[in-house]
């Protein structure tokens, strides 16, 4: 049987399918035996790849491949693949959930009650989303599904920017076309970041960009932590440059409880929950397992 290294949780149905068709290795000292690795959050460094002397395939349980040393994988002839788009709906709904939680100050209200603090309605006054402008930085599948929910369900207007977006494509997506990130930031009441982490997008959002946003605007990031400057975000929230922000992702995960952002009342933190639904987990787990087995069985 083929040998597949897996030490992280995947959907039980997918795990059962994998065990029926391959030997599952869970011990790190047996990594050199593995012909494939299924990875969720591990750092597959050059050192790890050097140890995995039988490795031929790395399957990413999700979309991003930034946890894998791609140069090392290429050097060793290892095929790396991901299963994009299968968790898009769940992440899009997470964007909307965080947007509404910020807009209606739900987390702040909960804190007041659980801490026994005085409830001052003026401090907890929120905003309706109907008629507001949703600004998208990146218009991939997650962003488009977020826009669809917000436009049809909440009556929001949508404006988007991407390096590859054209006016014609924007019209087809039922959104206004922005010529620049700055145009999105100046017009949007809610900004949702939807770009993959690349050398070009690292710290794409920093002090300059936050200062271009409306003072009553809110920001959502469920992509990768490093696409924004966390210190600049802290200073912008603490200084009232923007009204609020929510992040499901951080530069270092799990985020430390002492992180400055977690001290702010106008910030919501969640532990990378975007794709963590029963439905998305099953879709992604089955796809990566089937993809690994298919590649192992078709390679010589």
N, C-alpha and C positions, 0 to 999 in steps of 0.2 A: 504493500500500500504506500501511497505517497505520504510524506511526512510534512505536516504544516504546524508552524509555531504560532501559538495563540495564547497570550496570558492575560487578555483583557476580556471584559464582558461583551458578548454579542447576544442577539435574540435567541432564546432557547430552541426555537424551531430551526434556525440556521445552524446552531451548534450541533443539534441532533443530525441534521443533514450532512454536516462536515464529518462527524464521527462515523457515519455510515459509509463514507467514501474515502476517508483518509485517516491516518494515525495523527492524533492531535498531541503535540508536544507543548508542555506548559512550563518546563524547567529550563532555566537559563543555561545550565551547564550542558544541556543537550542541543543548544542552538546550532552547533556545527552539523547536526544531522538534518536540519530542516531544509526542505526544498522550496518552501514558501513561508512567508510571514504575513499574517493579517494584522494590520496596525490601526489603532485608534488614536492614541495620544503619546506613544513612545517616541523617543528621539532615536531614529535609525541613523546613527552617525557612521562615519567611515570606519571607526573602531569596531562597531557592531557588525558592519558588513564584512570586515576583514575576518572576524570570528566565524561568520556564517559561511563556511567554506562550500556548502552544498547548495546555497541559496540561488534560485533561478527567478523567483517571482515575489514581488511585494504588492499586496493588495491593500489599498487604503480604504478604511471604513468611513467613507465620507468623500469630501471634495478636494480639500487642499493637500498638496504634497510637500509642504514646507517643513514637515518633520523628518523628511528623508534627505540624506546627502545625495542629491541627484547625480552629481559628478562622479561620486564613488560608485553608485549603482551602474552608471553607464560604463565606467571603466571595467567593472566586473561582469558586464554582460547581463545584468539583472533587469528584468522587465518590471516597471512600476506602473500601476494603473489605479485609478480612483473610480468612484461611482457617483458622479455629480447629478444634481437635480432631484434625486429621490427624496431628499429631506427638505426641499425648498418650501413646500406648503407649511410645514411645521415651523420653520424659521420665520417665514412671512407672518404667520399668526403670532409668533413671539414678538416681532417688531411692533405689531398692532397692540398687543397686550402691554408692552412697555410704554408705548405712546400714550395709551389711555391711562395707565397708572401714573405717569408723569403729569399728564394734562389735568387729571382730576385730583392729584396729590393724594392718592390712595395710601401709599406707603407712609407718607408723613402723618396722615390721619390715624393710621394704625399705630404708629409709634406714640402719638400723643395719648391714645387710650391705654395701650399696654404699659406705658411708663407712668401713667397717672398724672400727666402734665395737663395744664389748662388748655382747653380747646377754644381757640379764637378763630371764628369763622372767616375773618378777613385774611388770615394767614393761609387758610386752606381753600381760598377761592380759586376755582379752576377755570378751564376754558373748554368750550364746545369745539369739536373737530369739524363740524359741518361748515362748509364754506372756507375753511382754512387751506393753506397751500402746503402740500407735501413735496419736499425737495429730495430728489434721489441723487446721490453721488455714486454712480455706477448703476447700470440698468440691466443686470443679469436676471436670471430666472427668479431669484428670491425677491429682488427689487420689483420686478414686474408683477409678481403675485401680491406683494405688499400694496402696490399701487392699485391693483384690481379690487382688493378688499376695501381700501380707503375710499376709492372713487365711488364704487357701487354701494358699499355698506354705510359709509359715513358722510358721503356727499362732499368729499374733498376734491380740490383741484390738484393736479400733479404737474411738476416740472422736473426734467431730468437732464443729467449730464453724464457723458462717457466719452472717452477718447475716440470711440468708434461710432458714436451715435450721430446720425444725420437728421435733418429736419423731416425727411420722408419717413425714416424709421420711427421717429418720435410720433408723427401723426398716426402711423399704423398701431402704435402702442397706446394711443389716446392720451398723450401727454404733451405738454409744451416743451419745446426744445430750448436748452440753455447753451450758449456758446462757451461758457466757462463755469468752473466751480463757483467763482465769485458771484456770478449771476444767480445761481441756485441759492447760495447762502443769503443774499440780500433780499430775495423774494419769499423764501420758505418760512413757514411757522413751525414746521417739523422737518428736521433733516435726518434722513436715514442713510447711513453709510453702507454701500453694497459692493465694495471692490475687493478683489482677491489681494493677498499680500504678495507683492513683488518688490524688487529694488526700487521701482518707480513710485509705488504707493506707500512705502514705509514712511510713517509720519506725514502722510498726505494732509492731515488736518492738524494744524498747530495754532500758535498764538495769532498769527495773521488771519487765518481762516475764521477762528472763533470771533475775532473782532469785526468780521464782515457780516456776522449773523445779527438778526434782530435781537434786541435785549430781552424780549419775551418769548424767544424761540427755544425749542428743546431739541436735543440731539440723541439719536439712537445708534448704537454700534453692536451688531451681532456677528460681525465677520471675523476679523482678527484684531487683537489688541494693539499690535504695532502699527496699524494704519493711522493711529492718532498719537499725539504727544500727550501722555497722561499728566505730566506736570503742568503743561499749558492748559489742559482741560481743567485741572484742579484750580488753577489761578483764575480762570475765566468764570467758573462756577462760584468760587469764593468771593470774587470781586463783582459779581452781578453783571458780567459781560453778557452771559446768556442765562436763561431762566432755569434750565435743568438738563440733566443728561442721564441716560441709562446705558450700562455696558454689560453685555453677557460674556464678553471676552476681555482678556487683559494680556499685557506683555508677558508677565510671569503668571502661570497658572499651576496649582490653585492660587488665587490671589491671597496675599497675607492680610490678616485681620487688622494689621497696623497701617495698611495702605492709606495715604492721605485722603483719597477720594471717598473712602468709606466713612470718613468723619463728617461728611457734608449732608445736610438735611435735604438738599435738592438733587441728590444723586441716588440712583438705584443700581445696585450690583446684583447680578445673578451668576451662578457658577457654570457657565457654558451650557445652558439648558436648551438652546434654540432647537436642536434636532432631537431632543430627548422626549419623544412621544412614542407610544406603543407602535403606532402605525409607521412612523418613519424608521424606527429601529428595525422593525421586521423587514421593510423594503430594502434598506441599506445592507443589513446583515446577510440576507439571502443573496443579494446581487454580488457582494464581494466574495462570499463563499463560492458561489457558482462560477464567478470570474476566475478565481484562483484555480479551481479544479479543472476548468476548461483549458486554461493556459498550461497547466502541468501535463494534462493528458494529450495536448497537441504538440508540445515541444519534444524534441528528441532528447 
